[in-house]
Amino acid sequence: MIELAEKKRFLNFIIQSVTLKARESYWILNYLINHEIMLNKVVFVEQALHTPRGLVIVDEFEEGPGIEMTKQGLSILDANAIFHEIRMNRKELLYIEIKFKDRFKKTEYLSILEKNEYEPIDEDLQLEILEELETFFTTEDRKFQLNDLEERIDLALEKGNEAEFIELSNRFKQLKKDFISN
């Protein structure tokens, strides 16, 4: 968790150093600075619009609206409605993303940035991981089956049960053949 003083320092840096696209953004940031109870509920993240209650503020160099909020999937673009929502729900967490030029080069920004637990995972990467897991578990299952058959073949030999030995050996050969071809 980021300290209150660090959050204030960052917001003052933004107000003094960054030209924000929407002037109402300055009002909201100043309001947060002056209301510590609310500022304690602020989490600075990337991809804030993917959170249950996220606010995105952008500078003049960024695309899109100057200020945007989402609450439970609903988008709010009106600055007055955003301000009202923040004031009325001061006990709820507010995830804020401030997009400005060269933000990843600024220690002020990097020092307050927290992990967004709601950030979506890259779908291609997620699919690749699932495929690797499926391959792993299939391989492990086949290894287990082969080991089980080997043990059962050994038991058939110890008992002198030729019919069971032949049946299990054929199943072992087929499983091994399927395992190698995949």
N, C-alpha and C positions, 0 to 999 in steps of 0.2 A: 504494500500500500504506500502510496506517495504522500509525503508530509504536506500539510496545509500550506506552509511557507513556500514550499517548492512550487505548488500549484499557483499561488499568488504571483510568484516571481515570473513564472511562465506567462500567465495572462497579462501581466504588466508589459512583458517583452512583446507580446503580440500587439497590444494596444499602441505601444510606442514605436514599433519597428515595421509593422506589416500594414499594407493598405488593403483593407478588407473590401469585398465587393458590395456588401450591404451595410449601410451605416448603422442599422439596428443591431448588427452583430456587436458593435462596440457597447451599446447599451446593455445587452445581455451579459457580456463579459464583465463589465463594471459592476453590474448587479450581483453577479456571482462572487466577485472579489469582496464586495461589501457584506455578503451574507455567508458567513463561515459555515453555518449548519448545512446550507445547500452545497457549498463548495466541497465539503467533506463527502458528499454523495456523488461527486463528479469523478468519472474515470476517463482518462484520455486514451483513446484507442484509434486504430485504423479500422476502416469498414464499419463505422458507427451505425450506418443505416441497417445493418444486419442484426442489431441488438433489439431487445424489447422496447427500449426508449433511447433513441439515438439522435444526436444533433450534429449536423455537418455545417461548418462555416468555412468559406473559401476566400482567398485573396483575389485580386483583380486578374491574375494570370491563369486561374483555373477555369475550366469549363463548367457549365451548369449554373443552377441558381446560387445566389450569394449565401443563402441560409435555407436549410431544409431540416425537417425533423420527421422521424417516424416514431409512432407509438403503436405497438402491437400490430405492425404491418401497415398502418394507415399513414399516408404521407401528408405533412403539413408544410405549406410554403409561405403562409402569411406570418410575418414577423411578430405581429401583435398576438396572434393565436399561439405562437410558439412561446412568447414571453409569459402569457397567461398560463399555459400548460406547465411551464417550469415553476412558476410561483405557486400554483394550486397543488402541485404534486411534489413538494419539496422533500418529502421523506423517501421518495423512490430514487433508485440509482439513475443517473443520467450519464450516458456514454457520449463523449464529445470527440469529434474528429475535426481538427483544424488543418485545412490544406493550404499551404503557402509555398512559394518558390524556395527550393533548396532546403526544405524542412529536414531532410535526412542528414544534412550537413550541420545542423544547429544543435549544439549540446543542450540548449534550453528545451528543445522539443524532445530529444532522445531521453533526457533525464526524467520526463514525466510520462512517457509512453508506457502503457501496460498492455499485456496480452489480451486480445479480444476473444473470450471464450465462445462467442457466437459466430466468429468469422467462418464462412463456409470453406470447406476443403475443396481443393482442385478436383473436379469430378474425374478427369483423366487419371490423375494420380491415385485417387481412391479406387477406381476400377482396376488399375494396375496392381495395387496392393491386394485387392480381393482376389484377383486371378493368381497372384503368387501364393496367397494363403491356401487357396483351393488346391493348387498343384502340390504344395507342401503336405497338406492333410491327405490327399489322395496317395501320394508317395508313401507316407508313413503308414497308412492303412494297408497298402499292398505289402509293405515290409512285414507288418504284423501278421498278415495272412500267410505269407511265405514262411515265417518263423513258426507259426502255429502248425502249418502242414508238415514242416520238417520234424517237429516234435512228435506229431501223430504218426508220421512214417517210421520214425525210430521205435515208437511203441509197437507198431504193427510188426516190425522186424523182431523185436524182443519176444513178442507173443508167438511169432511164427505164422501170422495170419497173412498168407500170400495174396488172397483176393483183396483184402483191405489195403495191403502194401501197393498193389498194382493200381487200384482206384485212386489212392491218395497221391501216388507218384505221377499219374496222368494229370490230375488236377494241379499239382505243383508245376509240372512242365508247362501246362496251358497258362497258368497265372504268371509264371516267369516270362513266357513268350509275350503275353499281353503287356507285362510291365516293361519289358525291353523295347517293344514297338511304340510305346507312348513315351 
